[in-house]
């Protein structure tokens, strides 16, 4: 039955889409989230996120989930250190408990959002294969099983390779020339003691111009590593990642002469290395107002990893919901108001993200990043979670 509320379809059950659905639900407005994955647990959800006071935490407050968020914080995880290739300590900052950017696991954060939504809000196994404008702001979605849905408001929360974005923009993500290779060590304190001691209690950065090893300690003795390499797409494609041992050896060879406790984060990995090619949309990406459709998160403003992606996606979701609530019966006014703030916000964060990647892997690495950590450089000095969006 059609209610007094418009039908709202959110494509993608990531953090941004779920935050939008949750904040709308808090205000009594139903939405349906369509997700290609067959179930909530069908894919791992990535590693740690630092949730920022000005955006991610504000979004969770709007969602009424501050208490649930506090319950999943990984205490002590804000410790940060920077090492030289020989393992020498360049910077060490313990977690003194005063951080305004507490750490949580992405999977835990997604779970509290899912648990806060009415049953049936998320339609699993609904991969969007086509979108057809019907006029007057309405759209028809076609799914992989041949079923369809018609919506008054379509929100693309479907990430880097959004199926909704082409309705608004012809922009496509481009490879930045940097790849992150992801590995894990489990039960690290017992089985990989040297590597665990090197990483410490939180985040560890061993960076030089063009390459580096970054690792984060996660709950349960897990070390989650991202090896950062400025290499061509062809160079990465030449590595056989289906042969885990060979791939790990090839990646580790780029760090010949580095301390063994650092390279062990690659060679001792207990999962097959996964290459994550870093793509971005153009800085300042925007579009003309198109009735009945908008974007949030990476679908709107994919940028280099800087610790902001998940926070911005959630904030986008909360802000879009706020605009819809503030303009009852006028979706176009709501979308115009939302996008008027979205565009300058995402442009600013994109510029910051590009700068942080330069600090990590540019000519002055790692000293530019250390200056950022210590407040000697302009920018957000407590940035500490640099990992690709998932």
Secondary structure, 3 states (H helix, E strand, C coil): CCCCCCCEEEECCCHHHHHHHHHHHHCCCCCEEECCCCCCCCCCCCCEEECCCCCHHHHHHHCCCHHHHHHCCCCCCCCEEEECCCCCEEEEECCCCCCCCCEEEHHHHHHHHHHCCCCCCEECCCCEEEEEEEECCEEEEEECCCCEEEECEEEECCCCCCCCHHHCCCCCCEEEEEEEEEEEECCHHHHCHHHHHHHCCCEEEEEECCEEEEEEEECCCEEEEEEEEECCHHHHHCCCCCCHHHHHHHHHHHHCCCCHHHHHHHHCCCCCCEEEEEEECCCCCCCCCCCCEEECCHHHHCCCCCCCHHHHHHHHHHHHHHHHHHCCCCHHHHHHHHHHHHHHHHHHHHHHHHHHHHHHHCCCCCHHHHHHHCCCCCCCCCCCCCCCCC
